[in-house]
Amino acid sequence: MTSPRAQLEDLLARGVGDVSPALRAIPVEGEARAAAVLMLFGVLDGAPSERVSPRVPSDLDVLLLARADTVRAHPGQVAFPGGRVDPDDADAAAAAVREAREETGLDPAGVEVLGTLAPVPLAFSGHEVTPVLGWWTRPTPVRAVDAAESAEVFRAPVADLLDPARRGVTVLRRDGREWRGPAFALVTPAGEQTVWGFTAMLLDGLFDRLGWTEPWDRAREIAVPAPPPVDRV
């Protein structure tokens, strides 16, 4: 089996950088604000998945976080570390690693940036987000650095994400319209998490491009987590 890192590098070398055509179909109106997220893969801890996948090693992980319920943007949702590109950032990759350090406490010296995927427009937030692929060469402890921003930082075993039993779609219905997107159900140290929306679309597209996707039931619905209550005091 070719190593996951080699597969990621080959994907970038072949120029297969667009993993989210559905999002690209809805451009941002006006000037988009630049942002970046870090899709950090590697052996992040000493606890491999108990599931044996035919596509990836059991110890391959990806770093994710759960946003705090109190943040204004996407409260409670699972996401990649990331944020806006600041004027002092050399590029999108530098911004993604900086944000990951600020949000998870990882040591950037242990992160090797492999390359970037095509920027993705997010019409609802007015951002253009560059996904940055990284490999954790020297893992360091991670945590939710700011409880006001993140509720949990965790590694997600890729073998678990690929498990057909954990895969499904979320369905949003509003004003007579319907939006369907991929979703992943996970169990983390803090409890159950549903990966959906932008983060799930990036993972789903990347897994497809890498040939990692295992057949799953695309009619199976996974409920969208209820939004946190609004403090009106």
C-alpha positions as CSV (number, residue, x, y, z in Angstrom):
1,M,0.0,0.0,0.0
2,T,1.4,3.4,-1.0
3,S,1.7,5.6,2.1
4,P,-1.0,8.2,2.7
5,R,1.6,11.0,2.6
6,A,2.8,9.8,-0.8
7,Q,-0.8,9.7,-2.0
8,L,-1.4,13.3,-0.9
9,E,1.8,14.5,-2.5
10,D,0.9,12.7,-5.7
11,L,-2.5,14.3,-5.8
12,L,-0.9,17.7,-5.5
13,A,1.7,16.9,-8.1
14,R,-1.0,15.9,-10.6
15,G,-2.7,19.2,-10.0
16,V,-5.9,17.7,-8.8
17,G,-6.6,20.6,-6.5
18,D,-10.4,21.1,-6.8
19,V,-12.2,18.9,-4.3
20,S,-15.4,21.0,-3.9
21,P,-17.0,21.7,-7.3
22,A,-20.5,22.1,-5.6
23,L,-19.3,25.0,-3.5
24,R,-17.4,26.5,-6.5
25,A,-20.7,26.8,-8.3
26,I,-21.9,29.5,-5.9
27,P,-19.4,32.4,-6.1
28,V,-19.0,35.2,-3.5
29,E,-20.7,38.4,-4.4
30,G,-18.4,41.4,-4.2
31,E,-14.9,41.1,-2.8
32,A,-14.2,37.9,-1.0
33,R,-12.1,37.9,2.2
34,A,-9.1,35.5,2.1
35,A,-9.1,32.7,4.6
36,A,-7.3,29.3,5.0
37,V,-7.8,26.0,6.8
38,L,-5.3,23.4,7.7
39,M,-6.1,19.8,6.7
40,L,-3.4,18.1,8.9
41,F,-2.9,14.4,8.5
42,G,-0.5,12.0,10.2
43,V,-0.1,9.7,13.1
44,L,-1.4,12.1,15.7
45,D,-1.4,9.9,18.8
46,G,-0.8,6.4,20.0
47,A,-4.4,5.2,19.7
48,P,-5.1,3.8,16.2
49,S,-8.6,3.1,15.0
50,E,-10.1,-0.2,16.0
51,R,-11.5,-0.5,12.5
52,V,-9.5,-2.1,9.7
53,S,-10.0,-0.1,6.5
54,P,-9.0,-1.5,3.1
55,R,-8.0,2.0,2.0
56,V,-5.8,3.5,4.7
57,P,-3.7,2.5,7.8
58,S,-5.5,2.3,11.1
59,D,-3.2,4.9,12.6
60,L,-3.9,7.7,10.1
61,D,-5.6,10.7,11.6
62,V,-6.8,14.1,10.7
63,L,-6.9,17.0,13.2
64,L,-10.3,18.6,13.8
65,L,-11.9,20.9,16.4
66,A,-15.4,21.6,17.6
67,R,-16.4,25.2,17.8
68,A,-17.7,26.6,21.1
69,D,-21.5,27.1,21.2
70,T,-20.8,30.8,22.0
71,V,-19.0,31.8,18.8
72,R,-21.0,33.8,16.2
73,A,-19.8,31.9,13.1
74,H,-20.9,28.2,12.9
75,P,-21.4,27.6,16.7
76,G,-21.0,24.0,17.8
77,Q,-19.8,22.8,14.4
78,V,-16.8,20.6,13.7
79,A,-14.2,22.3,11.6
80,F,-10.5,22.3,10.5
81,P,-8.3,24.8,12.3
82,G,-8.1,28.0,10.4
83,G,-9.2,31.6,9.9
84,R,-8.7,34.7,8.0
85,V,-5.4,35.5,6.2
86,D,-3.8,38.4,8.0
87,P,-1.6,41.1,6.3
88,D,1.4,39.8,8.2
89,D,0.9,36.2,6.8
90,A,3.3,35.3,4.0
91,D,0.6,33.3,2.3
92,A,-2.5,31.1,2.9
93,A,-0.3,28.2,4.2
94,A,1.3,30.5,6.8
95,A,-2.1,31.7,7.9
96,A,-3.5,28.2,8.2
97,V,-0.5,27.0,10.4
98,R,-0.6,30.2,12.5
99,E,-4.3,29.7,13.1
100,A,-3.8,26.1,14.0
101,R,-1.1,27.0,16.5
102,E,-3.4,29.7,18.1
103,E,-6.4,27.3,18.2
104,T,-4.8,24.0,19.1
105,G,-1.4,24.8,20.7
106,L,0.5,22.6,18.2
107,D,4.1,23.3,17.5
108,P,4.4,24.5,13.9
109,A,7.9,23.2,13.7
110,G,6.4,19.7,13.4
111,V,4.1,20.6,10.6
112,E,5.2,20.1,7.0
113,V,3.0,21.9,4.5
114,L,2.6,19.6,1.4
115,G,0.7,22.1,-0.7
116,T,-2.6,23.8,-1.2
117,L,-5.9,22.9,-2.9
118,A,-7.9,25.3,-5.1
119,P,-9.5,28.1,-3.1
120,V,-13.2,27.5,-2.2
121,P,-15.7,30.4,-2.3
122,L,-18.1,30.5,0.7
123,A,-21.0,32.7,-0.5
124,F,-22.8,32.8,2.8
125,S,-19.8,34.2,4.7
126,G,-18.1,36.2,2.0
127,H,-14.8,34.3,2.3
128,E,-12.6,32.5,-0.2
129,V,-11.0,29.6,1.7
130,T,-7.7,27.9,0.7
131,P,-7.4,24.4,2.0
132,V,-3.8,23.6,3.0
133,L,-2.7,20.0,3.1
134,G,-0.2,19.3,5.9
135,W,1.6,16.3,7.4
136,W,2.5,16.2,11.1
137,T,6.1,15.0,11.1
138,R,6.6,15.6,14.9
139,P,3.3,15.5,16.7
140,T,2.9,17.6,19.8
141,P,0.0,17.8,22.4
142,V,-3.1,19.7,21.3
143,R,-5.9,21.2,23.2
144,A,-8.7,23.8,23.0
145,V,-6.5,26.8,23.7
146,D,-9.4,29.3,24.1
147,A,-12.6,27.8,25.5
148,A,-14.5,30.8,24.2
149,E,-13.6,29.7,20.6
150,S,-13.2,25.9,20.7
151,A,-15.0,23.3,22.8
152,E,-12.8,20.4,21.8
153,V,-9.7,19.6,19.7
154,F,-9.4,16.0,18.6
155,R,-7.8,13.6,16.1
156,A,-10.3,11.8,13.9
157,P,-9.1,8.4,12.7
158,V,-9.5,8.4,8.9
159,A,-10.5,4.7,9.0
160,D,-13.5,5.7,11.1
161,L,-14.4,8.6,8.8
162,L,-14.4,6.1,5.8
163,D,-16.6,3.6,7.7
164,P,-19.8,3.3,5.6
165,A,-21.7,2.8,8.9
166,R,-20.7,6.3,9.9
167,R,-21.5,8.0,6.6
168,G,-24.7,9.7,5.4
169,V,-26.1,13.0,4.2
170,T,-27.5,16.0,6.0
171,V,-30.6,17.6,4.5
172,L,-31.5,21.3,5.0
173,R,-34.9,22.4,3.9
174,R,-35.8,26.0,3.9
175,D,-38.3,28.2,1.9
176,G,-39.3,25.3,-0.3
177,R,-35.7,24.4,-1.2
178,E,-33.5,21.5,-0.2
179,W,-29.7,21.3,0.3
180,R,-28.0,17.9,0.7
181,G,-24.4,17.4,1.7
182,P,-22.1,14.6,3.0
183,A,-21.8,13.9,6.7
184,F,-19.8,11.8,9.1
185,A,-20.8,10.6,12.6
186,L,-17.9,10.3,15.0
187,V,-17.4,9.5,18.7
188,T,-14.8,11.7,20.3
189,P,-13.4,11.8,23.9
190,A,-16.1,14.5,24.6
191,G,-19.0,12.5,23.1
192,E,-20.7,12.2,19.7
193,Q,-19.9,14.7,16.9
194,T,-21.4,15.1,13.5
195,V,-19.1,16.5,10.8
196,W,-21.1,18.2,8.1
197,G,-21.3,21.3,6.0
198,F,-18.1,22.8,4.6
199,T,-15.7,20.6,6.5
200,A,-17.5,17.4,5.4
201,M,-17.6,18.5,1.8
202,L,-13.8,19.0,1.8
203,L,-13.2,15.6,3.4
204,D,-15.6,13.9,1.1
205,G,-14.1,15.5,-2.0
206,L,-10.5,14.8,-0.9
207,F,-11.3,11.2,-0.1
208,D,-12.9,10.7,-3.5
209,R,-9.9,12.2,-5.3
210,L,-7.5,10.0,-3.4
211,G,-9.5,6.8,-4.1
212,W,-10.0,6.3,-0.3
213,T,-13.9,6.4,-0.4
214,E,-15.6,3.1,0.5
215,P,-19.1,2.5,-0.9
216,W,-21.7,4.0,1.4
217,D,-25.5,4.6,1.5
218,R,-26.0,8.0,-0.1
219,A,-29.7,7.9,0.9
220,R,-29.1,7.6,4.6
221,E,-29.8,10.8,6.4
222,I,-27.9,12.0,9.4
223,A,-29.7,14.7,11.4
224,V,-28.1,18.2,11.5
225,P,-27.2,19.0,15.1
226,A,-29.6,21.4,16.7
227,P,-28.1,24.9,17.1
228,P,-27.1,25.9,20.6
229,P,-29.6,28.1,22.5
230,V,-29.2,31.8,22.2
231,D,-28.4,33.7,25.4
232,R,-30.9,36.6,25.4
233,V,-30.1,38.0,28.8
